[in-house]
Structure formats: C-alpha cells, structure tokens
Amino acid sequence: MKRSSSLWITLLISIIMFGSAENLWAMGRKPETFAIKIRVDFGPAGKPAHEGTLFIERGTTPRDAVGQVFPVLFGMACCSLREIIAIDGVKIDPAQNYWWTCHVNGSRKVSPMRYKLKKGDLLEWRYIVESQ
C-alpha cells in the first residue's frame, strides 16, 4: 500500500508540473508534422524566388513558416511591433511603398501572426510596390 501511495503522489506531482497526463505522454514523442507549399517572391528586389515544400508542426503561422526558410526581421513598420520588416535581407520601404504581403491559398485576407496553417496550404510571401 505504501508503494502504491508514493507512485500516485509522484504521478500527481508530475501532472501538476507538466500540466496534464497528455503533456507527459507527448514529451516522449516527436511532434507530428505536415507539408505545405511555400513561395517567396522577392519581386523588384531582384533576388531569385524560392519555392518548395516545408514540413511544419500544428499551430505554425505564416510568419513562423517563412522564418524556417529565411532570416526574418520583425519590428514596427506601420501598426505593430510584430510586423515583418525584412525577409532574407530584403527590407520594406514605406517611403517608396515597398511591402511584404502574405497570401494563403491565394487570399491576402489572413493575419501572418494569427492564421494557423493547415496541411496542403499554399503560403506565399510577395515583395511588392503597393500602388497609392
């Protein structure tokens, strides 16, 4: 009986420390990944475009994904400190209206910081001159 009690106490302490029994189980497993397509078009910057398949974990955002392929600089460009300022050294230029835009499956109506990518998504980052 004494041994059984200490086992339960150890299990209870572990659950408290790691959040849940599910988290304990997951700690020993490799995270599951899935494939997305990624394109980065450097447009007027003159660098060659990148296109390929990227394997990501559940919960990955477009901002996270591009950061797995290229060095990314974040900061305040317009409205948020979390905006992408540069991808692979190609910086935005608000004075000349050069911006990085994010598209998922052809739609620009996604938040690069909030949208959670799904299996098979096509993620595109485009460096463009935005017309006034």
Protein Blocks (a to p, Z undefined) as FASTA:
>chain_A
ZZmmmmmmmmmmmmmmnopaklmmmmmpccddddddddddekjnopacddddddddehia
fklmmmmmpccddddfklockbcfbgghiacdfknopacdddeehiabbcfkloccdehi
acddddddddZZ
